[in-house]
C-alpha cells in the first residue's frame, strides 16, 4: 500500500472543501486502500466541527469505529437522533426499525432541516465500501434522490469495488468525485485562494500568501496540508 504525498493530499483536501462550499449534494472521495482517504475525512470533519457555524449540522461516521460501526441502519438511527436534537423536534425511532424505515426517517429529517429550518447539513461517512450490505442496491436507498440546497454527503470509498458500482447505479450522474490526480497549477492556485477567503476568513490571509502556499503544495513540498487547517 502507498500513502499520498502531502502535496497531493493538500490538493484533494482543498477540492473537498470547495465541493462542500459549493453545496454539492453527493461528494465521493475515491482512492485505493492506504491512499489517505480516512485522514482527509478526519481533517474535514474536525475543521467543520471547530467552526461552530450557526445552523450548520455535521454528522460523521467512520466505518468500524464504535459498537456495530459497520451497520448502515444503526448509523442512520444515530444520525436521526442527532438531527432531531439539533432541530429541537420529537422523533422517536424504534430500535427494531428496518433499514427502509430508518432511511425514510433520515431523508425526512434532512429535508426538514434544510427546507423548514434553513439549516445546512453535512454528512461525512468514511469507508462506505466497508459498511454491511453496500453490495446490495437497497442499502443505498437512504441517499436523498431529490436535490436539496444545503445538504452535502461526503462518502469515501475504493472505486474498484462492487459497492462503488452499486452506488453509481443508484445515484446516476448526480454526484461530484474527488480523486488524487494532478491539478493544473494555475487552477489550483485560484481554487486555493477562493477556499481561503471563503472558509478561513478569520485568518485574513492576503492573496499573495495564499498563492505562495498553493504554489508550494503544487510543487509537492513537504507538509503543506497545514495551510488549510
CORTA-V388980 format. One line per field, one symbol per residue. phi: phi as a letter, one per 40 degrees, with the letter a starting at -180 (. if undefined). psi: psi as a letter, one per 40 degrees, with the letter a starting at -180 (. if undefined). burial: # if it has 9 or more other ideal C-beta (glycine too) atoms within 8 Angstrom, else .. A space follows every 10 residues. Layout:
phi->???
psi->???
burial->???
//
This chain:
phi->.bbccccccc ccccccdccc ccfccbbbbb icdgchcccc cccccccccc cfccgbbbbb abdgcgcfcc ccccccccdc cccccccgbc acbdccdcdc ccccdccccc ccccccbgcb bbbbbcgdcc ccgccbdccc cccdcccbch bbbbbbaccc bcdccccccc cgbcabbbbc bcbdccccdc cccccccccb cccfccdccc cccccccccg ccfccdcbb
psi->iiiiiddddd dddddddddd defhdhhhhi iiheeedddd dddddddddd dfhhehhhhi hhhehihfee hddddddddd ddddddefih ghhideiidd dddddddddd ddddddefih hhhhhifdee iheeehdeee eehhdihhhe hhhhhhihef iddddddddd ebefihhhig iiihdddddd dddddddddf ddefhidddd ddddddddef iifeddee.
burial->...#.##### ########## #.######## #...####.# #####.###. .....##### ###.....#. ###.###### ####.##... #.#...#.#. .##.###.## ####..#.## #########. #.##....## ####...#.# ########.. #.##.###.# #...#..#.# ..#....##. #######.## ....#....# #.######.. #..##.##.
//
